[in-house]
Amino acid sequence: MVNMDSDLRNRVIRPTQRIFTGRVVRFMDGYTREVRIGQPVLVAVLTAASVAGLLVLLVRAALSHAGGGTRRTWKDLKKGPEFLVTPVRLRDDNGQLYEVELHGHLAQSAVHPSDWVQLTLRPQDVDLPPRIERIVNLTTAQVLTPRTATVWSHLGPPLLIQAVLGAVLVLLVAAAVVLT
Protein backbone atom coordinates (compact mmCIF):
# COMPACT_ATOMS: atom_id res chain seq x y z
CA MET A 1 0.00 0.00 0.00
CA VAL A 2 1.37 3.44 -0.94
CA ASN A 3 1.30 6.24 1.64
CA MET A 4 -0.86 9.04 0.25
CA ASP A 5 1.31 11.85 1.66
CA SER A 6 4.46 10.43 0.07
CA ASP A 7 2.57 10.03 -3.21
CA LEU A 8 1.47 13.69 -2.99
CA ARG A 9 5.03 14.85 -2.27
CA ASN A 10 6.15 13.33 -5.54
CA ARG A 11 3.56 15.32 -7.47
CA VAL A 12 3.85 18.63 -5.60
CA ILE A 13 5.82 21.37 -7.31
CA ARG A 14 6.80 24.86 -6.26
CA PRO A 15 5.47 27.89 -8.11
CA THR A 16 8.13 29.96 -9.85
CA GLN A 17 6.04 33.01 -10.74
CA ARG A 18 5.67 36.01 -8.40
CA ILE A 19 1.84 35.99 -8.58
CA PHE A 20 0.05 32.66 -8.24
CA THR A 21 -3.70 32.06 -8.44
CA GLY A 22 -5.24 28.81 -7.27
CA ARG A 23 -7.54 27.00 -4.87
CA VAL A 24 -6.41 26.21 -1.32
CA VAL A 25 -6.31 22.43 -0.90
CA ARG A 26 -4.86 21.98 2.56
CA PHE A 27 -2.98 23.65 5.39
CA MET A 28 -0.26 21.28 6.56
CA ASP A 29 0.91 21.05 10.20
CA GLY A 30 2.88 24.15 11.16
CA TYR A 31 6.29 24.26 12.79
CA THR A 32 8.54 27.02 14.13
CA ARG A 33 11.57 28.54 12.44
CA GLU A 34 14.03 31.00 13.95
CA VAL A 35 14.75 34.48 12.54
CA ARG A 36 18.49 34.88 12.03
CA ILE A 37 20.06 37.89 13.69
CA GLY A 38 23.28 39.25 12.27
CA GLN A 39 25.96 39.58 14.92
CA PRO A 40 27.11 43.07 13.75
CA VAL A 41 23.57 44.43 14.22
CA LEU A 42 23.31 42.91 17.67
CA VAL A 43 26.77 44.17 18.72
CA ALA A 44 25.98 47.72 17.53
CA VAL A 45 22.63 47.82 19.33
CA LEU A 46 23.98 46.34 22.56
CA THR A 47 27.06 48.60 22.59
CA ALA A 48 24.97 51.73 22.15
CA ALA A 49 22.46 50.50 24.74
CA SER A 50 25.29 49.78 27.19
CA VAL A 51 26.45 53.41 27.05
CA ALA A 52 22.98 54.61 28.00
CA GLY A 53 22.70 51.77 30.52
CA LEU A 54 25.85 52.94 32.30
CA LEU A 55 24.42 56.44 32.56
CA VAL A 56 21.17 55.05 33.98
CA LEU A 57 23.10 52.93 36.50
CA LEU A 58 25.05 56.00 37.65
CA VAL A 59 21.84 57.99 38.13
CA ARG A 60 20.18 55.11 40.01
CA ALA A 61 23.22 54.69 42.25
CA ALA A 62 23.21 58.39 43.07
CA LEU A 63 19.48 58.52 43.84
CA SER A 64 18.81 55.22 45.60
CA HIS A 65 19.59 51.55 45.80
CA ALA A 66 16.68 50.52 43.56
CA GLY A 67 17.38 47.37 41.55
CA GLY A 68 17.10 47.35 37.80
CA GLY A 69 14.97 45.06 35.68
CA THR A 70 16.24 41.75 34.45
CA ARG A 71 18.22 41.91 31.24
CA ARG A 72 18.16 39.23 28.60
CA THR A 73 21.44 37.47 28.02
CA TRP A 74 23.57 37.66 24.87
CA LYS A 75 22.60 34.05 24.12
CA ASP A 76 18.87 34.86 24.37
CA LEU A 77 19.19 37.93 22.15
CA LYS A 78 21.38 36.18 19.58
CA LYS A 79 19.03 33.22 19.29
CA GLY A 80 16.38 35.33 17.58
CA PRO A 81 12.61 35.11 17.63
CA GLU A 82 10.74 32.09 16.35
CA PHE A 83 7.81 32.32 13.98
CA LEU A 84 5.21 29.87 12.76
CA VAL A 85 5.68 28.31 9.31
CA THR A 86 2.66 26.60 7.76
CA PRO A 87 3.09 24.73 4.48
CA VAL A 88 0.07 25.33 2.23
CA ARG A 89 -1.00 23.11 -0.66
CA LEU A 90 -2.75 24.76 -3.62
CA ARG A 91 -4.16 23.59 -6.93
CA ASP A 92 -4.14 25.67 -10.11
CA ASP A 93 -6.71 25.69 -12.95
CA ASN A 94 -4.95 22.74 -14.61
CA GLY A 95 -5.18 20.56 -11.49
CA GLN A 96 -1.45 20.76 -10.72
CA LEU A 97 -0.60 20.65 -6.99
CA TYR A 98 1.74 23.33 -5.58
CA GLU A 99 3.28 24.03 -2.17
CA VAL A 100 4.12 27.40 -0.60
CA GLU A 101 4.87 28.54 2.95
CA LEU A 102 2.81 30.86 5.12
CA HIS A 103 5.01 32.63 7.70
CA GLY A 104 3.34 34.03 10.80
CA HIS A 105 -0.31 34.02 11.73
CA LEU A 106 -3.61 34.78 10.05
CA ALA A 107 -7.08 34.84 11.56
CA GLN A 108 -8.62 31.36 11.41
CA SER A 109 -11.53 32.65 9.38
CA ALA A 110 -9.31 34.43 6.81
CA VAL A 111 -8.67 31.52 4.42
CA HIS A 112 -10.31 28.11 4.23
CA PRO A 113 -9.62 25.05 2.13
CA SER A 114 -11.44 25.41 -1.22
CA ASP A 115 -11.07 29.23 -1.25
CA TRP A 116 -9.71 30.77 -4.44
CA VAL A 117 -6.69 32.90 -3.63
CA GLN A 118 -4.20 35.08 -5.44
CA LEU A 119 -0.81 34.98 -3.73
CA THR A 120 2.14 37.30 -4.00
CA LEU A 121 5.18 35.08 -3.44
CA ARG A 122 8.80 35.68 -2.50
CA PRO A 123 11.49 33.09 -3.24
CA GLN A 124 13.53 31.70 -0.34
CA ASP A 125 16.50 29.33 -0.17
CA VAL A 126 16.58 26.74 -2.95
CA ASP A 127 15.56 24.02 -0.47
CA LEU A 128 12.40 25.87 0.59
CA PRO A 129 9.14 26.62 -1.21
CA PRO A 130 8.38 30.31 -1.84
CA ARG A 131 6.78 32.19 1.03
CA ILE A 132 3.55 34.13 0.89
CA GLU A 133 3.90 37.92 1.15
CA ARG A 134 0.28 38.79 0.48
CA ILE A 135 -2.98 36.90 0.04
CA VAL A 136 -6.00 38.13 -1.86
CA ASN A 137 -8.83 35.79 -0.96
CA LEU A 138 -10.91 35.94 -4.15
CA THR A 139 -13.74 34.01 -2.48
CA THR A 140 -14.26 36.58 0.31
CA ALA A 141 -12.54 39.62 -1.30
CA GLN A 142 -10.17 40.00 1.67
CA VAL A 143 -6.60 41.25 1.32
CA LEU A 144 -4.34 39.68 3.96
CA THR A 145 -0.70 40.17 4.92
CA PRO A 146 0.84 37.60 7.27
CA ARG A 147 3.08 39.14 9.92
CA THR A 148 6.08 37.49 11.53
CA ALA A 149 8.44 38.46 14.30
CA THR A 150 11.34 40.67 13.25
CA VAL A 151 14.78 41.41 14.66
CA TRP A 152 13.47 44.75 15.93
CA SER A 153 10.41 43.28 17.65
CA HIS A 154 12.67 40.63 19.22
CA LEU A 155 15.09 43.20 20.64
CA GLY A 156 12.14 45.22 21.93
CA PRO A 157 11.38 48.93 22.26
CA PRO A 158 13.13 49.43 25.64
CA LEU A 159 16.46 48.11 24.36
CA LEU A 160 16.15 50.00 21.07
CA ILE A 161 15.30 53.28 22.83
CA GLN A 162 18.24 52.75 25.15
CA ALA A 163 20.48 52.09 22.12
CA VAL A 164 19.33 55.30 20.42
CA LEU A 165 19.96 57.29 23.59
CA GLY A 166 23.40 55.68 23.93
CA ALA A 167 24.27 56.50 20.31
CA VAL A 168 23.14 60.12 20.79
CA LEU A 169 25.21 60.35 23.98
CA VAL A 170 28.32 59.00 22.20
CA LEU A 171 27.78 61.48 19.33
CA LEU A 172 27.38 64.39 21.77
CA VAL A 173 30.58 63.44 23.62
CA ALA A 174 32.45 63.02 20.33
CA ALA A 175 31.18 66.39 19.08
CA ALA A 176 32.21 68.07 22.35
CA VAL A 177 35.70 66.54 22.10
CA VAL A 178 36.10 67.63 18.47
CA LEU A 179 34.82 71.15 19.14
CA THR A 180 37.04 71.79 22.19
N, C-alpha and C positions, 0 to 999 in steps of 0.2 A: 504494500500500500504506500502511495506517495504522499508525503506531508504537503498539505495545501499551501502553507506559508512558504516552504522552500520552492514549490512550483511557481508561486507568485513572484518570488525574488528573481527567478530566472527570466521572467517576462517584464519586470519593472525596469523602466529606463528613466533617465534624468532629463528634464527639459533643458534645452540649450538657449532658447530665446529669452529675452528680458521680460516680455509679457506673455503669459500663458492663460488660456481660457479652457475650463473644463468643469466636470462635475466631481464633487467631493465623494470619494468612495468610502474612505475609512480614516479615522485618526488612530494611529498606532500608540502603544504605550510610551509615555514620555520618560525622559531621563534628564539628569542635570549635567551641565557642562560649565567649566570655569572660564571666566573672562581673564585673559592674560593681561598682566600689568607690566609695563616696561620698567625695568629697574631705574633708568635715568629719571623718568617722571617721578617715581616714588622717592628717590633720593632728593630731588629738587624740592618737592613739596615738603618732605619731612625736615630738610635742612632749614628752609624758610620758616616753617612752623616752630622749629626748635628755638630760633632767635626770639620770636614773640613769646614762646613758652618760658624762656629764661627771664624775660622782662616781667611776665605775669608772676612767676615764682618769687622774684625779688619784691614785687609789690605786696604779694600775700605774706611774705616773711616779715615785711616791715609793718603791716597792719595787724596781723594776727597769726595764730597757729592753725588756721583752717586747712584741712586736707584737700587736695585736688581730686578730681574725678579719675576714674581708672582709664588708663591709656591702652590702646590696643598695641600688641607687640608687632615688631617688624615682620615676623612670620605670618601673623594674621593679616596684616595689610598687604603683604606680597602675594599671598595666596589668591586674592581676587574674589569677586563675588561669583556665585553660581547662578545660572539661569536655567529655566526649563526648556528642553528641546523636545518637540513632538513631531515625529515623522508623519507626513500626511500623504495618503494615496489619492490620486486623481485619475480621471479617465477623460480623454479628449473626444471630439466628435467621431473619430475613426475607431474608437474602442480601445486605443492603446493605453496601457497603465503607466502612470508616472509617479515618481516620489519626490517630494520637496520637504524642507524642514521649516517648522514654525518655531521661532525663538520667542520666549516670553509667554505672556498670558493673554487670553481673550476672554470676554464674557462667555459663559456656557451657551447662551442663546444666540451668539453672534453668527456661527456657522454650524450647519448640521450636515451629516451625510446626505447626499442627493441634491444639495444646493449647487447651483451653477455659480462659479466664481471666476473672476478675472484677477490674476495674481501678478504683481510686479516682483520679479525675482532678482536676487543678487548672487553671483557665483561665490563659492567658498573654496576651500582646499580641494584638490582633485579627488580625494577620497570621500568627500561629502557631497550630498545633493545640494542644489541651490537653496538659499533660505528666502523666506517670504519677507518682503519689505512692506508691502501693502496688499490688502485684500479688498476687492469690490465684490460684495455678495450680490450677484445679479438677481437672485431670487427675492431678496428682501430690500434691495437698493441701499444697503449699508456700505459705507466706506470705513475700513478698519485698519489700524496700524498697530501691530504688536509691539510692545515695549519690553526691553530687557534691562537688567542692571548694567550700569556703566562704571568705568573707573572712578568717575567723579562722584557718583552716588555711593560707591563703596567707601571712598575716603571720607565722605560726609561733610556737610556744611561747616561744623565747628573746626575741623582740621584745615579745611580750605580757607576759611576766614582767617584763622591763625597764620597760615602760610602767607596769605596776602599781606597781613599786617607785618609779619617778619620781613618780607621782601621790601615793603615800603620803609621799614626801619633801617634795613641795610642800605638802601638807596639814599636815605636821608643822612646817615652817618658818612657814607662815601662822598656825598655831595659836600658835606661840611668839611671833610678832610681836604678835598680838592680845592674848595674855595678859600681855605685858610692857609 
